[in-house]
């Protein structure tokens, strides 16, 4: 084994340089690594070149670090070669030089070292995806999943599945997510597992949406009287879960417009409606029904409660001012103010009025009508 002028072999020089680097003495460490490189083609050349690249990078000499990385890569060393290519790629990524990072990542892949292959494949997939080359990105993502790596494989599965779902391909998304979730130990990586589990559920939802839509068939054709109403309900209730409420409204309207299934579709639409009395006698039933079909029921409820809150405040102020005066009008107002007390939300309505009364008059509000004392 060759030695330097002071008699130290390259192995000892590399070890000494490593200790100096860990102590923050980058220039002295660089000097020892350069002594090893000056010895020529020794078994420690790749290690020294990578070490030099790291200390140069830590010292802010990025170009010097990249030159040292290339020296390590050129050795073809199966351990330090891919590590140097990985480090070189990261320096370009950090600088936003993605076009120059890609060749370095490909060099990592060419080495085939299983420790560095998965992150390199994932990086290449994202670069291709950013460039709009889905086919290349898909190949790299699938290769990353196929490595079986527990850290990068699930990430690749999630990223690929997201793109497949965006492209309307839930079946292949399901396959890749199933493969990815098998790589995760749920006990040690609960968040990673949850992330893929949610994506898996979304893929199933999208597949279900496709199946329900297929069951309905041509929008201009009559629905199957046996399964059509069920397909309408399932599709209309599933679409909002994927943020497609507008499409859900169209599905309900289609079902309600089909004479062959309209009655059954309306019954399914009104599944959660109160059954007391004849709906035809309640003026608000068509309003509520339409809101349910269009997915605007929360907005309708907000409007109704807002109007009720305002009307109640007007009545309650009059009630608070009239005291114990007699008269049919005063009695009617008192009875009107008492009406909300029979509902679960009644106390909240009174609290809203009480706060506004305090702010407007500076006086304590009257006791809630009908409340126990």
Order of alpha helices (4+ residues) and beta strands (2+ residues): alpha-alpha-alpha-alpha-alpha-alpha-alpha-alpha-alpha-alpha-alpha-alpha-alpha-alpha-alpha-alpha-alpha-alpha
